[in-house]
Amino acid sequence: MKALLICLSFCLFLTSALHAQSSTGQNTGQNNNQDGVTQDGLWQAKLKGGNYMVRCNAIIALSKHEYISDGVARVVEVNITLNSAQIVRFYFLEPYKPETGSSTLGAGTQALERAKGLFEQAAGRVSPDLVTPKVVKNYPASTHAHTIEFVLKEEARLTALYGSLERSFRTGQGRVFTE
């Protein structure tokens, strides 16, 4: 009986030790892939739409906000204000779905969603890269001449990017954020 109790205790100990190792290993790997710390004082974003790098001590302000654009798109935006003429924007956008409102606006949103779905379906057959969101600028009508812009496909990734930026802004410690 004593031998059985010792054997069960040992098995329980091994199981908890293995679980602790795999949990710790998984968390560390996930953080390294998405938001790793560096010692160089630079914050870097490696995104599908390009790369961006800035000195942490060059960031003057950081903001995250949400707005409705032209009644058809919900935009969540992260802005970095630098000690230069450049402004950096990272954003996520999706069709606006009013909770209550006119049926005309709802019909417009439905048409927009249907067109987007058809485009993604057709583009996905040609090339998976065609359905990756891209920043579209209309020169000379664009008012953002000194603006660097990146669009992210998922709101959760934008929130994670903001968290990475905020940690670097507060501590001055460099980080590498990967989409």
CYANA upper distance limits for C-alpha pairs under 8 A (distance plus 0.5 A):
  1 MET  CA      5 LEU  CA      6.79
  2 LYS  CA      6 ILE  CA      6.70
  3 ALA  CA      7 CYS  CA      6.56
  4 LEU  CA      8 LEU  CA      6.60
  5 LEU  CA      9 SER  CA      6.61
  6 ILE  CA     10 PHE  CA      6.63
  7 CYS  CA     11 CYS  CA      6.74
  8 LEU  CA     12 LEU  CA      6.62
  9 SER  CA     13 PHE  CA      6.65
 10 PHE  CA     14 LEU  CA      6.73
 11 CYS  CA     15 THR  CA      6.61
 12 LEU  CA     16 SER  CA      6.74
 13 PHE  CA     17 ALA  CA      6.63
 14 LEU  CA     18 LEU  CA      6.56
 15 THR  CA     19 HIS  CA      6.63
 16 SER  CA     20 ALA  CA      6.60
 17 ALA  CA     21 GLN  CA      6.78
 18 LEU  CA     22 SER  CA      6.74
 19 HIS  CA     23 SER  CA      6.55
 20 ALA  CA     24 THR  CA      6.58
 21 GLN  CA     25 GLY  CA      6.51
 22 SER  CA     26 GLN  CA      6.52
 23 SER  CA     27 ASN  CA      6.83
 24 THR  CA     28 THR  CA      6.71
 25 GLY  CA     29 GLY  CA      6.66
 26 GLN  CA     30 GLN  CA      6.65
 27 ASN  CA     31 ASN  CA      6.73
 28 THR  CA     32 ASN  CA      6.73
 29 GLY  CA     33 ASN  CA      6.78
 30 GLN  CA     34 GLN  CA      6.83
 31 ASN  CA     35 ASP  CA      5.74
 31 ASN  CA     36 GLY  CA      6.63
 32 ASN  CA     36 GLY  CA      5.18
 33 ASN  CA    177 PHE  CA      8.43
 33 ASN  CA    178 THR  CA      6.95
 34 GLN  CA    176 VAL  CA      8.17
 34 GLN  CA    177 PHE  CA      5.87
 34 GLN  CA    178 THR  CA      5.24
 34 GLN  CA    179 GLU  CA      7.07
 35 ASP  CA    164 SER  CA      7.05
 35 ASP  CA    175 ARG  CA      6.99
 35 ASP  CA    176 VAL  CA      5.98
 35 ASP  CA    177 PHE  CA      4.89
 35 ASP  CA    178 THR  CA      6.88
 36 GLY  CA    175 ARG  CA      5.89
 36 GLY  CA    176 VAL  CA      5.62
 36 GLY  CA    177 PHE  CA      7.08
 37 VAL  CA    173 GLN  CA      7.81
 37 VAL  CA    174 GLY  CA      6.43
 37 VAL  CA    175 ARG  CA      4.82
 37 VAL  CA    176 VAL  CA      6.91
 38 THR  CA     42 LEU  CA      8.00
 38 THR  CA    173 GLN  CA      7.44
 38 THR  CA    174 GLY  CA      5.30
 38 THR  CA    175 ARG  CA      5.61
 38 THR  CA    176 VAL  CA      7.52
 39 GLN  CA    173 GLN  CA      7.05
 39 GLN  CA    174 GLY  CA      6.35
 40 ASP  CA    173 GLN  CA      8.00
 40 ASP  CA    174 GLY  CA      6.31
 41 GLY  CA     55 ARG  CA      6.45
 41 GLY  CA     56 CYS  CA      6.25
 41 GLY  CA     57 ASN  CA      8.21
 41 GLY  CA    172 GLY  CA      6.72
 41 GLY  CA    173 GLN  CA      5.59
 41 GLY  CA    174 GLY  CA      4.60
 41 GLY  CA    175 ARG  CA      8.22
 42 LEU  CA     53 MET  CA      7.13
 42 LEU  CA     54 VAL  CA      6.09
 42 LEU  CA     55 ARG  CA      4.95
 42 LEU  CA     56 CYS  CA      6.04
 42 LEU  CA    173 GLN  CA      7.80
 42 LEU  CA    174 GLY  CA      4.88
 42 LEU  CA    175 ARG  CA      7.00
 43 TRP  CA     53 MET  CA      6.18
 43 TRP  CA     54 VAL  CA      5.91
 43 TRP  CA     55 ARG  CA      6.67
 43 TRP  CA     56 CYS  CA      6.49
 43 TRP  CA    165 LEU  CA      7.75
 43 TRP  CA    168 SER  CA      7.30
 43 TRP  CA    173 GLN  CA      8.41
 43 TRP  CA    174 GLY  CA      5.35
 43 TRP  CA    175 ARG  CA      5.30
 43 TRP  CA    176 VAL  CA      6.40
 43 TRP  CA    177 PHE  CA      8.28
 44 GLN  CA     51 ASN  CA      7.80
 44 GLN  CA     52 TYR  CA      6.11
 44 GLN  CA     53 MET  CA      4.74
 44 GLN  CA     54 VAL  CA      7.02
 44 GLN  CA    174 GLY  CA      8.29
 44 GLN  CA    175 ARG  CA      6.75
 44 GLN  CA    176 VAL  CA      5.20
 44 GLN  CA    177 PHE  CA      6.57
 45 ALA  CA     51 ASN  CA      6.06
 45 ALA  CA     52 TYR  CA      5.63
 45 ALA  CA     53 MET  CA      6.88
 45 ALA  CA    176 VAL  CA      6.42
 45 ALA  CA    177 PHE  CA      5.25
 45 ALA  CA    178 THR  CA      6.39
 45 ALA  CA    179 GLU  CA      8.17
 46 LYS  CA     50 GLY  CA      7.03
 46 LYS  CA     51 ASN  CA      5.20
 46 LYS  CA     52 TYR  CA      7.27
 46 LYS  CA    176 VAL  CA      7.92
 46 LYS  CA    177 PHE  CA      6.66
 46 LYS  CA    178 THR  CA      5.26
 46 LYS  CA    179 GLU  CA      6.76
 47 LEU  CA     51 ASN  CA      6.19
 47 LEU  CA    178 THR  CA      6.65
 47 LEU  CA    179 GLU  CA      5.57
 48 LYS  CA    179 GLU  CA      7.37
 49 GLY  CA    134 LYS  CA      7.31
 49 GLY  CA    150 PHE  CA      6.92
 49 GLY  CA    151 VAL  CA      7.77
 50 GLY  CA    150 PHE  CA      8.23
 54 VAL  CA     58 ALA  CA      7.55
 54 VAL  CA     59 ILE  CA      8.31
 55 ARG  CA     59 ILE  CA      7.70
 55 ARG  CA    174 GLY  CA      8.34
 56 CYS  CA    168 SER  CA      6.67
 56 CYS  CA    169 PHE  CA      6.43
 56 CYS  CA    172 GLY  CA      5.79
 56 CYS  CA    173 GLN  CA      7.44
 56 CYS  CA    174 GLY  CA      7.11
 57 ASN  CA    169 PHE  CA      7.92
 57 ASN  CA    172 GLY  CA      6.71
 58 ALA  CA     82 LEU  CA      6.19
 58 ALA  CA     83 ASN  CA      6.35
 59 ILE  CA     80 ILE  CA      7.21
 59 ILE  CA     81 THR  CA      6.54
 59 ILE  CA     82 LEU  CA      5.24
 59 ILE  CA     83 ASN  CA      7.23
 59 ILE  CA    169 PHE  CA      7.33
 60 ILE  CA     80 ILE  CA      8.13
 60 ILE  CA     81 THR  CA      6.01
 60 ILE  CA     82 LEU  CA      5.77
 60 ILE  CA     83 ASN  CA      6.79
 61 ALA  CA     80 ILE  CA      6.49
 61 ALA  CA     81 THR  CA      5.51
 61 ALA  CA     82 LEU  CA      7.60
 62 LEU  CA     78 VAL  CA      7.82
 62 LEU  CA     79 ASN  CA      6.28
 62 LEU  CA     80 ILE  CA      5.33
 62 LEU  CA     81 THR  CA      6.82
 62 LEU  CA    165 LEU  CA      8.49
 62 LEU  CA    166 GLU  CA      7.88
 62 LEU  CA    169 PHE  CA      8.47
 63 SER  CA     77 GLU  CA      8.50
 63 SER  CA     78 VAL  CA      6.04
 63 SER  CA     79 ASN  CA      5.72
 63 SER  CA     80 ILE  CA      7.26
 64 LYS  CA     76 VAL  CA      7.73
 64 LYS  CA     77 GLU  CA      6.03
 64 LYS  CA     78 VAL  CA      4.82
 64 LYS  CA     79 ASN  CA      6.94
 64 LYS  CA    162 TYR  CA      7.90
 65 HIS  CA     76 VAL  CA      6.28
 65 HIS  CA     77 GLU  CA      5.97
 65 HIS  CA     78 VAL  CA      7.18
 66 GLU  CA     74 ARG  CA      7.73
 66 GLU  CA     75 VAL  CA      6.04
 66 GLU  CA     76 VAL  CA      4.80
 66 GLU  CA     77 GLU  CA      6.64
 67 TYR  CA     74 ARG  CA      6.44
 67 TYR  CA     75 VAL  CA      5.86
 67 TYR  CA     76 VAL  CA      7.12
 68 ILE  CA     72 VAL  CA      7.57
 68 ILE  CA     73 ALA  CA      6.14
 68 ILE  CA     74 ARG  CA      5.08
 68 ILE  CA     75 VAL  CA      6.54
 68 ILE  CA     96 TYR  CA      7.57
 69 SER  CA     73 ALA  CA      5.68
 69 SER  CA     74 ARG  CA      6.81
 69 SER  CA     75 VAL  CA      7.40
 71 GLY  CA     96 TYR  CA      7.38
 71 GLY  CA    105 LEU  CA      8.15
 72 VAL  CA     95 PRO  CA      6.32
 72 VAL  CA     96 TYR  CA      5.49
 72 VAL  CA     97 LYS  CA      8.41
 72 VAL  CA    105 LEU  CA      8.33
 72 VAL  CA    108 GLY  CA      8.10
 72 VAL  CA    109 THR  CA      6.68
 73 ALA  CA     93 LEU  CA      6.91
 73 ALA  CA     94 GLU  CA      6.08
 73 ALA  CA     95 PRO  CA      4.97
 73 ALA  CA     96 TYR  CA      4.98
 74 ARG  CA     93 LEU  CA      6.06
 74 ARG  CA     94 GLU  CA      5.92
 74 ARG  CA     95 PRO  CA      6.48
 74 ARG  CA     96 TYR  CA      5.40
 75 VAL  CA     91 TYR  CA      7.29
 75 VAL  CA     92 PHE  CA      6.33
 75 VAL  CA     93 LEU  CA      5.00
 75 VAL  CA     94 GLU  CA      7.30
 76 VAL  CA     91 TYR  CA      6.07
 76 VAL  CA     92 PHE  CA      5.79
 76 VAL  CA     93 LEU  CA      6.87
 76 VAL  CA    155 GLU  CA      8.02
 77 GLU  CA     89 ARG  CA      7.23
 77 GLU  CA     90 PHE  CA      6.31
 77 GLU  CA     91 TYR  CA      4.77
 77 GLU  CA     92 PHE  CA      7.03
 78 VAL  CA     89 ARG  CA      6.17
 78 VAL  CA     90 PHE  CA      5.63
 78 VAL  CA     91 TYR  CA      6.59
 78 VAL  CA    158 LEU  CA      8.15
 78 VAL  CA    162 TYR  CA      7.21
 79 ASN  CA     87 ILE  CA      7.65
 79 ASN  CA     88 VAL  CA      6.17
 79 ASN  CA     89 ARG  CA      5.13
 79 ASN  CA     90 PHE  CA      7.05
 80 ILE  CA     87 ILE  CA      6.59
 80 ILE  CA     88 VAL  CA      5.61
 80 ILE  CA     89 ARG  CA      7.03
 81 THR  CA     86 GLN  CA      7.95
 81 THR  CA     87 ILE  CA      5.96
 81 THR  CA     88 VAL  CA      7.35
 82 LEU  CA     86 GLN  CA      6.98
 82 LEU  CA     87 ILE  CA      7.05
 85 ALA  CA    146 HIS  CA      6.95
 86 GLN  CA    146 HIS  CA      5.58
 86 GLN  CA    147 THR  CA      6.24
 86 GLN  CA    148 ILE  CA      7.69
 87 ILE  CA    146 HIS  CA      6.87
 87 ILE  CA    147 THR  CA      5.30
 87 ILE  CA    148 ILE  CA      6.72
 88 VAL  CA    147 THR  CA      6.19
 88 VAL  CA    148 ILE  CA      5.21
 88 VAL  CA    149 GLU  CA      6.43
 89 ARG  CA    147 THR  CA      7.68
 89 ARG  CA    148 ILE  CA      6.64
 89 ARG  CA    149 GLU  CA      5.24
 89 ARG  CA    150 PHE  CA      6.78
 90 PHE  CA    149 GLU  CA      6.32
 90 PHE  CA    150 PHE  CA      5.24
 90 PHE  CA    151 VAL  CA      6.15
 90 PHE  CA    152 LEU  CA      7.59
 90 PHE  CA    158 LEU  CA      7.81
 91 TYR  CA    149 GLU  CA      8.34
 91 TYR  CA    150 PHE  CA      6.92
 91 TYR  CA    151 VAL  CA      5.37
 91 TYR  CA    152 LEU  CA      6.50
 91 TYR  CA    158 LEU  CA      7.31
 92 PHE  CA    151 VAL  CA      6.23
 92 PHE  CA    152 LEU  CA      5.74
 92 PHE  CA    153 LYS  CA      6.74
 92 PHE  CA    154 GLU  CA      7.01
 92 PHE  CA    155 GLU  CA      6.21
 92 PHE  CA    158 LEU  CA      7.30
 93 LEU  CA    151 VAL  CA      8.42
 93 LEU  CA    153 LYS  CA      8.35
 95 PRO  CA    109 THR  CA      6.89
 95 PRO  CA    112 LEU  CA      7.74
 95 PRO  CA    113 GLU  CA      7.18
 96 TYR  CA    109 THR  CA      7.11
 97 LYS  CA    106 GLY  CA      7.60
 97 LYS  CA    109 THR  CA      7.30
 98 PRO  CA    106 GLY  CA      7.59
101 GLY  CA    105 LEU  CA      7.61
101 GLY  CA    106 GLY  CA      7.95
102 SER  CA    106 GLY  CA      7.05
103 SER  CA    107 ALA  CA      6.47
104 THR  CA    108 GLY  CA      6.69
105 LEU  CA    109 THR  CA      6.73
106 GLY  CA    110 GLN  CA      6.65
107 ALA  CA    111 ALA  CA      6.62
108 GLY  CA    112 LEU  CA      6.64
109 THR  CA    113 GLU  CA      6.63
110 GLN  CA    114 ARG  CA      6.60
111 ALA  CA    115 ALA  CA      6.60
112 LEU  CA    116 LYS  CA      6.58
113 GLU  CA    117 GLY  CA      6.57
114 ARG  CA    118 LEU  CA      6.68
115 ALA  CA    119 PHE  CA      6.59
116 LYS  CA    120 GLU  CA      6.63
117 GLY  CA    121 GLN  CA      6.58
118 LEU  CA    122 ALA  CA      6.66
119 PHE  CA    123 ALA  CA      6.33
120 GLU  CA    124 GLY  CA      6.22
120 GLU  CA    130 LEU  CA      8.22
120 GLU  CA    131 VAL  CA      6.00
121 GLN  CA    125 ARG  CA      7.23
122 ALA  CA    126 VAL  CA      7.36
123 ALA  CA    127 SER  CA      6.50
123 ALA  CA    128 PRO  CA      7.48
123 ALA  CA    130 LEU  CA      6.11
123 ALA  CA    131 VAL  CA      6.76
124 GLY  CA    128 PRO  CA      5.35
124 GLY  CA    129 ASP  CA      8.24
124 GLY  CA    130 LEU  CA      7.25
124 GLY  CA    131 VAL  CA      6.90
126 VAL  CA    130 LEU  CA      8.30
127 SER  CA    131 VAL  CA      8.38
128 PRO  CA    132 THR  CA      7.92
132 THR  CA    153 LYS  CA      7.67
133 PRO  CA    151 VAL  CA      7.02
133 PRO  CA    152 LEU  CA      7.58
133 PRO  CA    153 LYS  CA      6.77
134 LYS  CA    150 PHE  CA      8.13
134 LYS  CA    151 VAL  CA      6.75
135 VAL  CA    149 GLU  CA      7.28
135 VAL  CA    150 PHE  CA      6.83
135 VAL  CA    151 VAL  CA      6.55
137 LYS  CA    142 SER  CA      6.63
138 ASN  CA    142 SER  CA      5.73
152 LEU  CA    157 ARG  CA      7.54
152 LEU  CA    158 LEU  CA      6.96
153 LYS  CA    157 ARG  CA      8.29
154 GLU  CA    158 LEU  CA      7.18
155 GLU  CA    159 THR  CA      6.78
156 ALA  CA    160 ALA  CA      6.72
157 ARG  CA    161 LEU  CA      6.58
157 ARG  CA    179 GLU  CA      7.31
158 LEU  CA    162 TYR  CA      6.71
159 THR  CA    163 GLY  CA      6.79
160 ALA  CA    164 SER  CA      6.78
161 LEU  CA    165 LEU  CA      6.69
161 LEU  CA    177 PHE  CA      7.14
162 TYR  CA    166 GLU  CA      6.49
163 GLY  CA    167 ARG  CA      6.73
164 SER  CA    168 SER  CA      6.90
164 SER  CA    175 ARG  CA      7.64
164 SER  CA    177 PHE  CA      7.31
165 LEU  CA    169 PHE  CA      6.48
166 GLU  CA    170 ARG  CA      6.54
167 ARG  CA    171 THR  CA      6.55
167 ARG  CA    172 GLY  CA      8.42
167 ARG  CA    173 GLN  CA      8.23
168 SER  CA    172 GLY  CA      5.58
168 SER  CA    173 GLN  CA      5.60
168 SER  CA    174 GLY  CA      6.39
168 SER  CA    175 ARG  CA      7.13
169 PHE  CA    173 GLN  CA      8.21
